[in-house]
């Protein structure tokens, strides 16, 4: 499963996201990945402080403009990962997927 951007996810989709916690409450956190924000419901929500980078796996429950809602299967603190490197990897992955899509269109 590839890491998705919050702006690209849709209801019913299983999603893998990476973002920064901007708010932490008892049963959910709000995460921003630079393309949008998502409310992540998790029993572990209260243990994540704002500014913590997290990896989330879960099911998208709603995808309204401005705020997605995700029921998390897992939320992991990834503080040890360089967000700059991660951003560069995301950009490269997006380019690879774009090239693959263009190549598939030529085959059709």
Biopython code that builds the backbone (N, CA, C, O; Angstrom):
import numpy as np
from Bio.PDB.StructureBuilder import StructureBuilder

atoms = [
    (1, "UNK", "N", (0.853, -1.176, 0.000)),
    (1, "UNK", "CA", (0.000, 0.000, 0.000)),
    (1, "UNK", "C", (0.896, 1.235, 0.000)),
    (1, "UNK", "O", (1.843, 1.325, 0.782)),
    (2, "UNK", "N", (0.592, 2.181, -0.879)),
    (2, "UNK", "CA", (1.403, 3.392, -0.931)),
    (2, "UNK", "C", (0.856, 4.446, 0.030)),
    (2, "UNK", "O", (-0.320, 4.426, 0.394)),
    (3, "UNK", "N", (1.712, 5.342, 0.421)),
    (3, "UNK", "CA", (1.306, 6.453, 1.275)),
    (3, "UNK", "C", (0.497, 7.423, 0.426)),
    (3, "UNK", "O", (0.947, 7.853, -0.636)),
    (4, "UNK", "N", (-0.700, 7.765, 0.897)),
    (4, "UNK", "CA", (-1.584, 8.682, 0.179)),
    (4, "UNK", "C", (-1.481, 10.085, 0.751)),
    (4, "UNK", "O", (-1.024, 10.282, 1.877)),
    (5, "UNK", "N", (-1.908, 11.045, -0.035)),
    (5, "UNK", "CA", (-2.041, 12.425, 0.422)),
    (5, "UNK", "C", (-3.464, 12.584, 0.955)),
    (5, "UNK", "O", (-4.395, 11.986, 0.415)),
    (6, "UNK", "N", (-3.640, 13.370, 1.991)),
    (6, "UNK", "CA", (-4.970, 13.575, 2.559)),
    (6, "UNK", "C", (-5.931, 14.106, 1.502)),
    (6, "UNK", "O", (-7.097, 13.712, 1.477)),
    (7, "UNK", "N", (-5.466, 14.984, 0.638)),
    (7, "UNK", "CA", (-6.337, 15.569, -0.382)),
    (7, "UNK", "C", (-6.828, 14.549, -1.407)),
    (7, "UNK", "O", (-7.784, 14.824, -2.132)),
    (8, "UNK", "N", (-6.195, 13.378, -1.482)),
    (8, "UNK", "CA", (-6.532, 12.375, -2.497)),
    (8, "UNK", "C", (-7.403, 11.232, -1.982)),
    (8, "UNK", "O", (-7.848, 10.406, -2.779)),
    (9, "UNK", "N", (-7.656, 11.159, -0.695)),
    (9, "UNK", "CA", (-8.372, 10.000, -0.159)),
    (9, "UNK", "C", (-9.882, 10.173, -0.281)),
    (9, "UNK", "O", (-10.389, 11.291, -0.376)),
    (10, "UNK", "N", (-10.599, 9.032, -0.277)),
    (10, "UNK", "CA", (-12.047, 9.053, -0.453)),
    (10, "UNK", "C", (-12.705, 8.041, 0.493)),
    (10, "UNK", "O", (-12.050, 7.098, 0.938)),
    (11, "UNK", "N", (-13.994, 8.228, 0.805)),
    (11, "UNK", "CA", (-14.689, 7.343, 1.741)),
    (11, "UNK", "C", (-14.634, 5.878, 1.306)),
    (11, "UNK", "O", (-14.767, 5.556, 0.125)),
    (12, "UNK", "N", (-14.434, 5.003, 2.291)),
    (12, "UNK", "CA", (-14.369, 3.575, 2.040)),
    (12, "UNK", "C", (-12.977, 3.071, 1.720)),
    (12, "UNK", "O", (-12.728, 1.865, 1.746)),
    (13, "UNK", "N", (-12.076, 3.977, 1.420)),
    (13, "UNK", "CA", (-10.706, 3.607, 1.055)),
    (13, "UNK", "C", (-9.900, 3.241, 2.293)),
    (13, "UNK", "O", (-10.031, 3.874, 3.340)),
    (14, "UNK", "N", (-9.060, 2.206, 2.163)),
    (14, "UNK", "CA", (-8.045, 1.938, 3.188)),
    (14, "UNK", "C", (-6.899, 2.869, 2.854)),
    (14, "UNK", "O", (-6.437, 2.898, 1.714)),
    (15, "UNK", "N", (-6.438, 3.626, 3.826)),
    (15, "UNK", "CA", (-5.414, 4.634, 3.554)),
    (15, "UNK", "C", (-4.236, 4.502, 4.499)),
    (15, "UNK", "O", (-4.365, 4.093, 5.653)),
    (16, "UNK", "N", (-3.091, 4.864, 3.966)),
    (16, "UNK", "CA", (-1.857, 4.968, 4.732)),
    (16, "UNK", "C", (-1.411, 6.409, 4.562)),
    (16, "UNK", "O", (-1.164, 6.855, 3.441)),
    (17, "UNK", "N", (-1.304, 7.142, 5.666)),
    (17, "UNK", "CA", (-1.003, 8.574, 5.633)),
    (17, "UNK", "C", (0.166, 8.898, 6.545)),
    (17, "UNK", "O", (0.441, 8.189, 7.513)),
    (18, "UNK", "N", (0.845, 9.982, 6.217)),
    (18, "UNK", "CA", (1.878, 10.527, 7.091)),
    (18, "UNK", "C", (1.586, 12.011, 7.242)),
    (18, "UNK", "O", (1.343, 12.708, 6.257)),
    (19, "UNK", "N", (1.610, 12.487, 8.476)),
    (19, "UNK", "CA", (1.359, 13.897, 8.714)),
    (19, "UNK", "C", (1.849, 14.323, 10.083)),
    (19, "UNK", "O", (2.436, 13.543, 10.834)),
    (20, "UNK", "N", (1.590, 15.581, 10.381)),
    (20, "UNK", "CA", (1.989, 16.174, 11.656)),
    (20, "UNK", "C", (0.741, 16.420, 12.496)),
    (20, "UNK", "O", (-0.242, 16.977, 12.008)),
    (21, "UNK", "N", (0.784, 16.005, 13.755)),
    (21, "UNK", "CA", (-0.333, 16.255, 14.669)),
    (21, "UNK", "C", (-0.412, 17.759, 14.927)),
    (21, "UNK", "O", (0.567, 18.379, 15.343)),
    (22, "UNK", "N", (-1.587, 18.337, 14.675)),
    (22, "UNK", "CA", (-1.780, 19.761, 14.964)),
    (22, "UNK", "C", (-2.668, 19.973, 16.188)),
    (22, "UNK", "O", (-2.660, 21.042, 16.798)),
    (23, "UNK", "N", (-3.438, 18.931, 16.538)),
    (23, "UNK", "CA", (-4.277, 19.012, 17.733)),
    (23, "UNK", "C", (-4.516, 17.599, 18.244)),
    (23, "UNK", "O", (-4.687, 16.664, 17.461)),
    (24, "UNK", "N", (-4.525, 17.453, 19.562)),
    (24, "UNK", "CA", (-4.729, 16.143, 20.179)),
    (24, "UNK", "C", (-5.827, 16.251, 21.232)),
    (24, "UNK", "O", (-5.748, 17.065, 22.152)),
    (25, "UNK", "N", (-6.848, 15.417, 21.079)),
    (25, "UNK", "CA", (-7.940, 15.374, 22.041)),
    (25, "UNK", "C", (-8.066, 13.948, 22.571)),
    (25, "UNK", "O", (-7.254, 13.085, 22.237)),
    (26, "UNK", "N", (-9.077, 13.703, 23.390)),
    (26, "UNK", "CA", (-9.195, 12.398, 24.047)),
    (26, "UNK", "C", (-9.338, 11.230, 23.072)),
    (26, "UNK", "O", (-8.670, 10.209, 23.232)),
    (27, "UNK", "N", (-10.205, 11.370, 22.060)),
    (27, "UNK", "CA", (-10.448, 10.226, 21.175)),
    (27, "UNK", "C", (-10.053, 10.454, 19.713)),
    (27, "UNK", "O", (-10.288, 9.586, 18.872)),
    (28, "UNK", "N", (-9.461, 11.602, 19.401)),
    (28, "UNK", "CA", (-8.976, 11.818, 18.041)),
    (28, "UNK", "C", (-7.853, 12.843, 18.018)),
    (28, "UNK", "O", (-7.680, 13.643, 18.938)),
    (29, "UNK", "N", (-7.092, 12.785, 16.918)),
    (29, "UNK", "CA", (-6.074, 13.796, 16.649)),
    (29, "UNK", "C", (-6.394, 14.416, 15.298)),
    (29, "UNK", "O", (-7.030, 13.792, 14.448)),
    (30, "UNK", "N", (-5.953, 15.634, 15.114)),
    (30, "UNK", "CA", (-6.049, 16.261, 13.798)),
    (30, "UNK", "C", (-4.642, 16.303, 13.236)),
    (30, "UNK", "O", (-3.703, 16.767, 13.884)),
    (31, "UNK", "N", (-4.520, 15.802, 12.004)),
    (31, "UNK", "CA", (-3.226, 15.670, 11.344)),
    (31, "UNK", "C", (-3.241, 16.485, 10.058)),
    (31, "UNK", "O", (-4.247, 16.522, 9.349)),
    (32, "UNK", "N", (-2.123, 17.136, 9.760)),
    (32, "UNK", "CA", (-1.953, 17.910, 8.527)),
    (32, "UNK", "C", (-0.771, 17.326, 7.764)),
    (32, "UNK", "O", (0.294, 17.096, 8.336)),
    (33, "UNK", "N", (-0.966, 17.084, 6.456)),
    (33, "UNK", "CA", (0.142, 16.560, 5.645)),
    (33, "UNK", "C", (0.608, 17.546, 4.580)),
    (33, "UNK", "O", (1.395, 17.190, 3.702)),
    (34, "UNK", "N", (0.129, 18.773, 4.656)),
    (34, "UNK", "CA", (0.505, 19.777, 3.667)),
    (34, "UNK", "C", (-0.477, 19.871, 2.513)),
    (34, "UNK", "O", (-0.485, 20.867, 1.789)),
    (35, "UNK", "N", (-1.322, 18.831, 2.326)),
    (35, "UNK", "CA", (-2.337, 18.871, 1.271)),
    (35, "UNK", "C", (-3.738, 18.980, 1.857)),
    (35, "UNK", "O", (-4.701, 19.238, 1.134)),
    (36, "UNK", "N", (-3.849, 18.782, 3.167)),
    (36, "UNK", "CA", (-5.142, 18.828, 3.825)),
    (36, "UNK", "C", (-5.033, 18.359, 5.262)),
    (36, "UNK", "O", (-3.958, 18.013, 5.751)),
    (37, "UNK", "N", (-6.187, 18.357, 5.925)),
    (37, "UNK", "CA", (-6.243, 17.920, 7.318)),
    (37, "UNK", "C", (-7.213, 16.759, 7.461)),
    (37, "UNK", "O", (-8.181, 16.629, 6.712)),
    (38, "UNK", "N", (-6.920, 15.918, 8.453)),
    (38, "UNK", "CA", (-7.791, 14.771, 8.728)),
    (38, "UNK", "C", (-7.954, 14.601, 10.225)),
    (38, "UNK", "O", (-7.020, 14.790, 11.004)),
    (39, "UNK", "N", (-9.171, 14.239, 10.604)),
    (39, "UNK", "CA", (-9.462, 13.888, 11.994)),
    (39, "UNK", "C", (-9.285, 12.375, 12.082)),
    (39, "UNK", "O", (-9.970, 11.616, 11.396)),
    (40, "UNK", "N", (-8.356, 11.949, 12.936)),
    (40, "UNK", "CA", (-7.999, 10.542, 13.054)),
    (40, "UNK", "C", (-8.538, 10.013, 14.381)),
    (40, "UNK", "O", (-8.073, 10.413, 15.448)),
    (41, "UNK", "N", (-9.520, 9.114, 14.313)),
    (41, "UNK", "CA", (-10.098, 8.543, 15.527)),
    (41, "UNK", "C", (-9.274, 7.338, 15.966)),
    (41, "UNK", "O", (-9.044, 6.408, 15.193)),
    (42, "UNK", "N", (-8.834, 7.372, 17.228)),
    (42, "UNK", "CA", (-7.996, 6.304, 17.767)),
    (42, "UNK", "C", (-8.103, 6.278, 19.286)),
    (42, "UNK", "O", (-8.220, 7.321, 19.928)),
    (43, "UNK", "N", (-8.062, 5.081, 19.850)),
    (43, "UNK", "CA", (-8.049, 4.940, 21.310)),
    (43, "UNK", "C", (-6.770, 5.516, 21.906)),
    (43, "UNK", "O", (-6.729, 5.844, 23.092)),
    (44, "UNK", "N", (-5.731, 5.640, 21.092)),
    (44, "UNK", "CA", (-4.430, 6.133, 21.553)),
    (44, "UNK", "C", (-4.240, 7.634, 21.320)),
    (44, "UNK", "O", (-3.156, 8.160, 21.572)),
    (45, "UNK", "N", (-5.255, 8.315, 20.852)),
    (45, "UNK", "CA", (-5.124, 9.713, 20.431)),
    (45, "UNK", "C", (-4.483, 10.619, 21.482)),
    (45, "UNK", "O", (-3.653, 11.463, 21.144)),
    (46, "UNK", "N", (-4.851, 10.458, 22.723)),
    (46, "UNK", "CA", (-4.376, 11.382, 23.759)),
    (46, "UNK", "C", (-2.876, 11.293, 24.021)),
    (46, "UNK", "O", (-2.317, 12.184, 24.662)),
    (47, "UNK", "N", (-2.215, 10.252, 23.548)),
    (47, "UNK", "CA", (-0.771, 10.131, 23.797)),
    (47, "UNK", "C", (0.083, 10.886, 22.773)),
    (47, "UNK", "O", (1.301, 10.967, 22.933)),
    (48, "UNK", "N", (-0.540, 11.442, 21.721)),
    (48, "UNK", "CA", (0.215, 12.161, 20.692)),
    (48, "UNK", "C", (0.131, 13.666, 20.912)),
    (48, "UNK", "O", (-0.957, 14.241, 20.964)),
    (49, "UNK", "N", (1.286, 14.288, 21.040)),
    (49, "UNK", "CA", (1.372, 15.731, 21.257)),
    (49, "UNK", "C", (1.389, 16.470, 19.916)),
    (49, "UNK", "O", (1.823, 15.912, 18.908)),
    (50, "UNK", "N", (0.919, 17.723, 19.897)),
    (50, "UNK", "CA", (1.061, 18.523, 18.680)),
    (50, "UNK", "C", (2.525, 18.570, 18.227)),
    (50, "UNK", "O", (3.443, 18.544, 19.047)),
    (51, "UNK", "N", (2.720, 18.639, 16.937)),
    (51, "UNK", "CA", (4.016, 18.676, 16.245)),
    (51, "UNK", "C", (4.668, 17.300, 16.103)),
    (51, "UNK", "O", (5.782, 17.199, 15.588)),
    (52, "UNK", "N", (3.988, 16.232, 16.556)),
    (52, "UNK", "CA", (4.529, 14.883, 16.414)),
    (52, "UNK", "C", (4.235, 14.360, 15.007)),
    (52, "UNK", "O", (3.081, 14.376, 14.579)),
    (53, "UNK", "N", (5.255, 13.898, 14.281)),
    (53, "UNK", "CA", (4.989, 13.265, 12.983)),
    (53, "UNK", "C", (4.458, 11.849, 13.218)),
    (53, "UNK", "O", (4.993, 11.108, 14.043)),
    (54, "UNK", "N", (3.401, 11.478, 12.484)),
    (54, "UNK", "CA", (2.776, 10.175, 12.683)),
    (54, "UNK", "C", (2.495, 9.481, 11.348)),
    (54, "UNK", "O", (2.309, 10.121, 10.313)),
    (55, "UNK", "N", (2.472, 8.162, 11.411)),
    (55, "UNK", "CA", (2.057, 7.305, 10.309)),
    (55, "UNK", "C", (0.718, 6.715, 10.719)),
    (55, "UNK", "O", (0.587, 6.183, 11.821)),
    (56, "UNK", "N", (-0.278, 6.804, 9.844)),
    (56, "UNK", "CA", (-1.625, 6.347, 10.157)),
    (56, "UNK", "C", (-2.071, 5.328, 9.122)),
    (56, "UNK", "O", (-1.880, 5.526, 7.922)),
    (57, "UNK", "N", (-2.665, 4.241, 9.587)),
    (57, "UNK", "CA", (-3.314, 3.270, 8.704)),
    (57, "UNK", "C", (-4.752, 3.158, 9.171)),
    (57, "UNK", "O", (-5.011, 2.972, 10.360)),
    (58, "UNK", "N", (-5.693, 3.271, 8.237)),
    (58, "UNK", "CA", (-7.087, 3.177, 8.627)),
    (58, "UNK", "C", (-8.032, 3.278, 7.457)),
    (58, "UNK", "O", (-7.620, 3.255, 6.297)),
    (59, "UNK", "N", (-9.317, 3.391, 7.779)),
    (59, "UNK", "CA", (-10.367, 3.471, 6.766)),
    (59, "UNK", "C", (-10.944, 4.879, 6.764)),
    (59, "UNK", "O", (-11.285, 5.422, 7.814)),
    (60, "UNK", "N", (-11.048, 5.460, 5.584)),
    (60, "UNK", "CA", (-11.606, 6.802, 5.430)),
    (60, "UNK", "C", (-13.123, 6.699, 5.590)),
    (60, "UNK", "O", (-13.785, 5.967, 4.854)),
    (61, "UNK", "N", (-13.660, 7.432, 6.551)),
    (61, "UNK", "CA", (-15.100, 7.414, 6.813)),
    (61, "UNK", "C", (-15.825, 8.546, 6.096)),
    (61, "UNK", "O", (-16.964, 8.372, 5.664)),
    (62, "UNK", "N", (-15.183, 9.698, 5.963)),
    (62, "UNK", "CA", (-15.773, 10.803, 5.201)),
    (62, "UNK", "C", (-14.649, 11.648, 4.632)),
    (62, "UNK", "O", (-13.538, 11.684, 5.161)),
    (63, "UNK", "N", (-14.969, 12.325, 3.543)),
    (63, "UNK", "CA", (-13.942, 13.127, 2.872)),
    (63, "UNK", "C", (-14.530, 14.453, 2.423)),
    (63, "UNK", "O", (-14.466, 14.811, 1.247)),
    (64, "UNK", "N", (-15.096, 15.168, 3.366)),
    (64, "UNK", "CA", (-15.667, 16.470, 3.042)),
    (64, "UNK", "C", (-14.560, 17.486, 2.846)),
    (64, "UNK", "O", (-13.467, 17.348, 3.397)),
    (65, "UNK", "N", (-14.850, 18.497, 2.063)),
    (65, "UNK", "CA", (-13.867, 19.546, 1.788)),
    (65, "UNK", "C", (-13.377, 20.154, 3.099)),
    (65, "UNK", "O", (-14.175, 20.560, 3.943)),
    (66, "UNK", "N", (-12.075, 20.210, 3.257)),
    (66, "UNK", "CA", (-11.503, 20.833, 4.439)),
    (66, "UNK", "C", (-11.112, 19.873, 5.548)),
    (66, "UNK", "O", (-10.147, 20.130, 6.268)),
    (67, "UNK", "N", (-11.849, 18.752, 5.707)),
    (67, "UNK", "CA", (-11.515, 17.825, 6.793)),
    (67, "UNK", "C", (-11.969, 16.408, 6.438)),
    (67, "UNK", "O", (-13.159, 16.159, 6.242)),
    (68, "UNK", "N", (-11.016, 15.492, 6.358)),
    (68, "UNK", "CA", (-11.325, 14.076, 6.163)),
    (68, "UNK", "C", (-11.461, 13.448, 7.545)),
    (68, "UNK", "O", (-10.922, 13.968, 8.522)),
    (69, "UNK", "N", (-12.180, 12.330, 7.629)),
    (69, "UNK", "CA", (-12.294, 11.598, 8.888)),
    (69, "UNK", "C", (-11.875, 10.158, 8.658)),
    (69, "UNK", "O", (-12.334, 9.503, 7.722)),
    (70, "UNK", "N", (-10.987, 9.672, 9.534)),
    (70, "UNK", "CA", (-10.419, 8.339, 9.379)),
    (70, "UNK", "C", (-10.523, 7.578, 10.689)),
    (70, "UNK", "O", (-10.191, 8.098, 11.754)),
    (71, "UNK", "N", (-10.987, 6.342, 10.596)),
    (71, "UNK", "CA", (-10.990, 5.441, 11.744)),
    (71, "UNK", "C", (-9.681, 4.663, 11.672)),
    (71, "UNK", "O", (-9.498, 3.826, 10.788)),
    (72, "UNK", "N", (-8.780, 4.938, 12.596)),
    (72, "UNK", "CA", (-7.432, 4.368, 12.540)),
    (72, "UNK", "C", (-7.382, 2.936, 13.045)),
    (72, "UNK", "O", (-7.983, 2.591, 14.063)),
    (73, "UNK", "N", (-6.647, 2.110, 12.304)),
    (73, "UNK", "CA", (-6.279, 0.777, 12.783)),
    (73, "UNK", "C", (-4.991, 0.893, 13.587)),
    (73, "UNK", "O", (-4.770, 0.158, 14.549)),
    (74, "UNK", "N", (-4.140, 1.841, 13.166)),
    (74, "UNK", "CA", (-2.852, 2.057, 13.845)),
    (74, "UNK", "C", (-2.399, 3.492, 13.643)),
    (74, "UNK", "O", (-2.587, 4.073, 12.575)),
    (75, "UNK", "N", (-1.800, 4.054, 14.686)),
    (75, "UNK", "CA", (-1.160, 5.369, 14.628)),
    (75, "UNK", "C", (0.207, 5.195, 15.276)),
    (75, "UNK", "O", (0.309, 4.738, 16.415)),
    (76, "UNK", "N", (1.262, 5.563, 14.541)),
    (76, "UNK", "CA", (2.627, 5.338, 15.014)),
    (76, "UNK", "C", (3.410, 6.644, 15.003)),
    (76, "UNK", "O", (3.392, 7.376, 14.013)),
    (77, "UNK", "N", (4.089, 6.931, 16.092)),
    (77, "UNK", "CA", (4.987, 8.086, 16.185)),
    (77, "UNK", "C", (6.225, 7.785, 15.337)),
    (77, "UNK", "O", (6.907, 6.785, 15.561)),
    (78, "UNK", "N", (6.509, 8.652, 14.364)),
    (78, "UNK", "CA", (7.682, 8.449, 13.499)),
    (78, "UNK", "C", (8.672, 9.599, 13.666)),
    (78, "UNK", "O", (9.275, 10.059, 12.697)),
    (79, "UNK", "N", (8.828, 10.048, 14.889)),
    (79, "UNK", "CA", (9.710, 11.182, 15.177)),
    (79, "UNK", "C", (11.132, 10.999, 14.676)),
    (79, "UNK", "O", (11.797, 11.988, 14.368)),
    (80, "UNK", "N", (11.620, 9.774, 14.585)),
    (80, "UNK", "CA", (12.998, 9.543, 14.164)),
    (80, "UNK", "C", (13.230, 9.662, 12.673)),
    (80, "UNK", "O", (14.374, 9.573, 12.227)),
    (81, "UNK", "N", (12.183, 9.862, 11.888)),
    (81, "UNK", "CA", (12.313, 9.935, 10.433)),
    (81, "UNK", "C", (12.471, 11.385, 9.995)),
    (81, "UNK", "O", (11.783, 12.271, 10.501)),
    (82, "UNK", "N", (13.375, 11.624, 9.057)),
    (82, "UNK", "CA", (13.578, 12.965, 8.509)),
    (82, "UNK", "C", (12.399, 13.328, 7.611)),
    (82, "UNK", "O", (12.175, 12.679, 6.589)),
    (83, "UNK", "N", (11.648, 14.356, 7.984)),
    (83, "UNK", "CA", (10.497, 14.766, 7.183)),
    (83, "UNK", "C", (10.930, 15.345, 5.840)),
    (83, "UNK", "O", (10.191, 15.257, 4.859)),
    (84, "UNK", "N", (12.113, 15.934, 5.789)),
    (84, "UNK", "CA", (12.636, 16.449, 4.518)),
    (84, "UNK", "C", (12.881, 15.290, 3.556)),
    (84, "UNK", "O", (12.490, 15.352, 2.391)),
    (85, "UNK", "N", (13.529, 14.235, 4.046)),
    (85, "UNK", "CA", (13.772, 13.058, 3.209)),
    (85, "UNK", "C", (12.450, 12.420, 2.785)),
    (85, "UNK", "O", (12.295, 12.006, 1.636)),
    (86, "UNK", "N", (11.516, 12.345, 3.701)),
    (86, "UNK", "CA", (10.218, 11.768, 3.400)),
    (86, "UNK", "C", (9.514, 12.561, 2.304)),
    (86, "UNK", "O", (8.908, 11.979, 1.404)),
    (87, "UNK", "N", (9.593, 13.868, 2.377)),
    (87, "UNK", "CA", (8.986, 14.727, 1.365)),
    (87, "UNK", "C", (9.609, 14.476, -0.006)),
    (87, "UNK", "O", (8.905, 14.426, -1.015)),
    (88, "UNK", "N", (10.923, 14.319, -0.038)),
    (88, "UNK", "CA", (11.607, 14.045, -1.302)),
    (88, "UNK", "C", (11.186, 12.690, -1.867)),
    (88, "UNK", "O", (10.999, 12.556, -3.076)),
    (89, "UNK", "N", (11.037, 11.695, -1.010)),
    (89, "UNK", "CA", (10.587, 10.371, -1.451)),
    (89, "UNK", "C", (9.178, 10.466, -2.023)),
    (89, "UNK", "O", (8.892, 9.867, -3.059)),
    (90, "UNK", "N", (8.297, 11.210, -1.363)),
    (90, "UNK", "CA", (6.925, 11.393, -1.856)),
    (90, "UNK", "C", (6.919, 12.013, -3.244)),
    (90, "UNK", "O", (6.180, 11.573, -4.126)),
    (91, "UNK", "N", (7.751, 13.043, -3.437)),
    (91, "UNK", "CA", (7.820, 13.697, -4.743)),
    (91, "UNK", "C", (8.285, 12.720, -5.815)),
    (91, "UNK", "O", (7.730, 12.690, -6.914)),
    (92, "UNK", "N", (9.293, 11.927, -5.503)),
    (92, "UNK", "CA", (9.781, 10.934, -6.463)),
    (92, "UNK", "C", (8.716, 9.874, -6.754)),
    (92, "UNK", "O", (8.542, 9.466, -7.902)),
    (93, "UNK", "N", (8.011, 9.434, -5.724)),
    (93, "UNK", "CA", (6.949, 8.445, -5.926)),
    (93, "UNK", "C", (5.852, 9.005, -6.820)),
    (93, "UNK", "O", (5.342, 8.297, -7.687)),
    (94, "UNK", "N", (5.489, 10.251, -6.624)),
    (94, "UNK", "CA", (4.459, 10.880, -7.451)),
    (94, "UNK", "C", (4.902, 10.914, -8.909)),
    (94, "UNK", "O", (4.096, 10.677, -9.809)),
    (95, "UNK", "N", (6.172, 11.206, -9.145)),
    (95, "UNK", "CA", (6.686, 11.219, -10.519)),
    (95, "UNK", "C", (6.643, 9.827, -11.131)),
    (95, "UNK", "O", (6.270, 9.671, -12.294)),
    (96, "UNK", "N", (7.020, 8.821, -10.360)),
    (96, "UNK", "CA", (6.996, 7.440, -10.856)),
    (96, "UNK", "C", (5.565, 7.030, -11.205)),
    (96, "UNK", "O", (5.339, 6.457, -12.270)),
    (97, "UNK", "N", (4.596, 7.311, -10.332)),
    (97, "UNK", "CA", (3.202, 6.957, -10.604)),
    (97, "UNK", "C", (2.688, 7.691, -11.832)),
    (97, "UNK", "O", (1.924, 7.123, -12.613)),
    (98, "UNK", "N", (3.092, 8.937, -12.016)),
    (98, "UNK", "CA", (2.680, 9.702, -13.193)),
    (98, "UNK", "C", (3.229, 9.054, -14.464)),
    (98, "UNK", "O", (2.505, 8.913, -15.450)),
    (99, "UNK", "N", (4.482, 8.667, -14.446)),
    (99, "UNK", "CA", (5.097, 7.995, -15.604)),
    (99, "UNK", "C", (4.383, 6.675, -15.883)),
    (99, "UNK", "O", (4.099, 6.356, -17.038)),
    (100, "UNK", "N", (4.091, 5.906, -14.834)),
    (100, "UNK", "CA", (3.383, 4.632, -15.012)),
    (100, "UNK", "C", (2.013, 4.840, -15.640)),
    (100, "UNK", "O", (1.619, 4.079, -16.523)),
    (101, "UNK", "N", (1.281, 5.858, -15.200)),
    (101, "UNK", "CA", (-0.050, 6.145, -15.762)),
    (101, "UNK", "C", (0.053, 6.489, -17.238)),
    (101, "UNK", "O", (-0.737, 6.010, -18.052)),
    (102, "UNK", "N", (1.033, 7.323, -17.581)),
    (102, "UNK", "CA", (1.206, 7.702, -18.989)),
    (102, "UNK", "C", (1.562, 6.491, -19.843)),
    (102, "UNK", "O", (1.081, 6.361, -20.969)),
    (103, "UNK", "N", (2.394, 5.613, -19.317)),
    (103, "UNK", "CA", (2.778, 4.412, -20.064)),
    (103, "UNK", "C", (1.583, 3.480, -20.251)),
    (103, "UNK", "O", (1.434, 2.870, -21.310)),
    (104, "UNK", "N", (0.736, 3.367, -19.239)),
    (104, "UNK", "CA", (-0.452, 2.511, -19.342)),
    (104, "UNK", "C", (-1.416, 3.044, -20.395)),
    (104, "UNK", "O", (-2.038, 2.262, -21.114)),
    (105, "UNK", "N", (-1.546, 4.353, -20.492)),
    (105, "UNK", "CA", (-2.435, 4.946, -21.494)),
    (105, "UNK", "C", (-1.943, 4.641, -22.901)),
    (105, "UNK", "O", (-2.749, 4.463, -23.815)),
    (106, "UNK", "N", (-0.654, 4.579, -23.079)),
    (106, "UNK", "CA", (-0.087, 4.262, -24.399)),
    (106, "UNK", "C", (-0.364, 2.819, -24.789)),
    (106, "UNK", "O", (-0.508, 2.510, -25.971)),
    (107, "UNK", "N", (-0.440, 1.930, -23.793)),
    (107, "UNK", "CA", (-0.681, 0.512, -24.064)),
    (107, "UNK", "C", (-2.126, 0.239, -24.461)),
    (107, "UNK", "O", (-2.412, -0.768, -25.109)),
    (108, "UNK", "N", (-3.026, 1.117, -24.081)),
    (108, "UNK", "CA", (-4.457, 0.885, -24.330)),
    (108, "UNK", "C", (-4.815, 1.145, -25.763)),
    (108, "UNK", "O", (-5.976, 0.998, -26.145)),
]
sb = StructureBuilder()
sb.init_structure("model")
sb.init_model(0)
sb.init_chain("A")
sb.init_seg("    ")
for serial, (resi, resn, name, xyz) in enumerate(atoms, 1):
    if name == "N":
        sb.init_residue(resn, " ", resi, " ")
    sb.init_atom(name, np.array(xyz, "f"), 0.0, 1.0, " ", f" {name:<3s}", serial, name[0])
structure = sb.get_structure()
